[in-house]
Amino acid sequence: MAKTGVLSSDPTVRAKAVELKKELQRLVRTIVDDDEYSIHAIDRAKDALCALRGLIMFNKRSSPATFKLREAVPCPEEFKCPLSNELMRDPVILASGQTYERPFIQKWLNAGNRTCPRTQQVLSHTILTPNHLIREMISQWCKSQGIELSNPEQCGREEGITEAECDRFFSLLDKLSAAVPEQKEAAKELRLLTKKVPSFRALFGESVDAITQLLTPLSRCNSQSGVHPDLQEDVITTLLNLSIHDSNKKLVAETPMVVPLLMEALRSGTIETRSNAAATLFTLSALDSNKVLIGKSGVLKPLIDLLDEGHPLTMKDVASAIFNLCIIHENKARALKDGAVKVILKKIMDGVHVDELLAILAMLSTHQRAIEEMGELGAVPCLLRIVRESNCERNKENCIAILHTVCLNDRTKWKALKEEEISYGTISKLAQDGTSRSKRKANGILERLRRAINITHTA
């Protein structure tokens, strides 16, 4: 007896059902016969079943008996995005095999998530593949219901990385091992891509050896002729772009050649390359584990040398990198050994980037050697002058904090503090009008000076 199939009314739907059944048979056979089948195979089989069910539901709702009720028919669950619970207009397949509406899953990925929202499976990559089959099914269902389906490009979605773009990405990485002209072309394009498209930054972190491949032109260059300046600039700037992505910071810093090549860029690159190398170190040192790793590499010396050189375009990035690194105590000792106090004080006395450099000096002042060097280099009169003349409360606070530490550790500077107080009342004024921290430090100095006077009188 002939069977009357549920999909016999529409040839197009019937053809798609046959395609789905074949795919389902193949997947089920894999799951049954192969002891090492993957969760991915199960998810794909589940998706095929859901799609087949959607076809059946579509066929039923498109029949003459139910067509007149189309306004009351809800959207099939298979056509809804699991994240938005709304009809999908641009369905895409995630690495887990699950289908989502592109802008919603892209937002999920851009937030740094690397699991499937539905299955919690860790994703092997973040490429979003258009689900043309579901898209076509949704389109046909919408036509049957008299619903106009908007074009995906009109939905204002945030761009993800397509399969073609992913292929282009790996092609560019391969070019970095080619001749110099191809390397320059590839490095420039990767710099632009990682600047404009956050997903490309993430892709670097998710692709095995991608960061190592990026560094190929710099690590293999002929030491006699050196690397081409533009090529070095593009590679270092791409590295900066990658480091902005939080999930990449640890991976970038721990890639063996990264820090040595950044040090080389600080010494020999163009001004923009040197500035971007310093900015990369600043960004990477946001992680405490990276502060330790980077500090041990010896990178503070070229940073301090670049600070001493004093080029206006590099100063802010260099100061920020030194500040971040010196948050941990062992890097303070390294910075002092590399001459940080002398260079910083000279710049402050010259009125160069006083705000940033005073913050570094205040941090270094917790180390005894820094206090000794400041005393030898005439820091106290300079700091008192800033407290007296500056309108910046933050600078006054940093200066008085340093002076308080000096007062506690170096009695030979009490005379200069006392003379400043007698002549200008600088410390008393700050004790009355400064920030809460400034008042506390200023009162601490005044109390020390009063004790010294009392001791003298008693003697």
Sequence and secondary structure as in RCSB ss.txt:
>XXXX:A:sequence
MAKTGVLSSDPTVRAKAVELKKELQRLVRTIVDDDEYSIHAIDRAKDALCALRGLIMFNKRSSPATFKLREAVPC
PEEFKCPLSNELMRDPVILASGQTYERPFIQKWLNAGNRTCPRTQQVLSHTILTPNHLIREMISQWCKSQGIELS
NPEQCGREEGITEAECDRFFSLLDKLSAAVPEQKEAAKELRLLTKKVPSFRALFGESVDAITQLLTPLSRCNSQS
GVHPDLQEDVITTLLNLSIHDSNKKLVAETPMVVPLLMEALRSGTIETRSNAAATLFTLSALDSNKVLIGKSGVL
KPLIDLLDEGHPLTMKDVASAIFNLCIIHENKARALKDGAVKVILKKIMDGVHVDELLAILAMLSTHQRAIEEMG
ELGAVPCLLRIVRESNCERNKENCIAILHTVCLNDRTKWKALKEEEISYGTISKLAQDGTSRSKRKANGILERLR
RAINITHTA
>XXXX:A:secstr
     TTTT HHHHHHHHHHHHHHHHHHHHHHH TT  HHHHHHHHHHHHHHHHHHHHHHHTSHHHHTTGGG   
 GGGB TTT SB SSEEE TTS EEEHHHHHHHHHTT  B TTT  B S    EE HHHHHHHHHHHHHHT    
 GGGG       HHHHHHHHHHHHHTTS HHHHHHHHHHHHHHHHH HHHHHHHHHSTTHHHHHTHHHHSS TTT
   HHHHHHHHHHHHHHHHSGGGHHHHHHSTTHHHHHHHHHHHS HHHHHHHHHHHHHHTTSHHHHHHHHHTTTH
HHHHHHHHHT HHHHHHHHHHHHHHTTSHHHHHHHHHTTHHHHHHHHHHTTSSHHHHHHHHHHHTTSHHHHHHHH
HTTHHHHHHHHHHH   HHHHHHHHHHHHHHHHH GGGHHHHHHHHHHH HHHHHHHHS HHHHHHHHHHHHHHH
HHHHHHHH 
